[in-house]
Amino acid sequence: MKLAIQAICHKGLVRDNNEDAVSIGGVFLRDSELDITVSTPSDGWFHLLVSDGMGGHENGEEASEFCLAEIKEQLALHQITPDNFEDEIREAAHYISYKLNGLAAERGQLRPMGCTLTGVIWHYGRIWLVNAGDSRTYRFRGGMLRQLTTDETERGITGDPNASKLLLNCLGGGTDGHLHVDSLDGKLLEGDVLLICSDGLNDMVSDDEIEAALSDGATAADLYRMACEGGGVDNTSVIIAKIL
């Protein structure tokens, strides 16, 4: 599968530091951009992943970087095998949570470091969707945007849309870290666009606005600018990958 990929990861307009992180086939991005075309291997691995360090917790930037580095390492060392991908990638998520929680305990952190994870992994001829938390993976096809992941959040007891958002799942953060894994085999077609992002995009820009922008050929940088125009209150990561 050939992919035209654009990615951007920046701190936005308000935050002092960037707790987001992006991995494009193992190439780490933070406060930077990338524009490449690649072919996914049939006898190896490739991934498009976004991880968002938990706001308000200590060392969120360390958590997101460790998460992406650990997944890259396990894939590169073949610790995650084709026959047992689902079980082993979930076990990798548990290990990431265990390590992050342990580091926080050693340092005496009051709020353990944690992060979200979302994206797509190509692994020996299979395609997998992975997700933990509220970062999002979408598919854009025929002018229509569809969210493939489910936000693991709730907003206050009353359901007030203006209430603070509570994250119900993550990696680390004092939890065991549950990773959702679903097959995308046969669900991606030539011309489809994958959009993978942190909530710094979708909290600032509605799905309808994103859909209209992609219909007009928006780039990852365009979507980042829209998030900034909407307030830019959070770190923002955007990956756009068009299937050629």
ZIQUI-V291980 format. One record per helix or strand of 3 or more residues. SS is the DSSP state (h for helix, s for strand). FROM is the first residue (numbers start at 1). LEN is the number of residues. Records with the same first field share a line. If there is no record, write none. Layout:
BEGIN
SS->FROM-LEN + FROM-LEN
END
This chain:
BEGIN
s->2-9 + 20-5 + 27-3 + 32-8 + 45-9 + 117-7 + 126-7 + 136-6 + 144-4 + 153-3 + 165-3 + 180-4 + 193-5 + 236-8
h->60-17 + 82-26 + 199-4 + 207-9 + 220-10
END
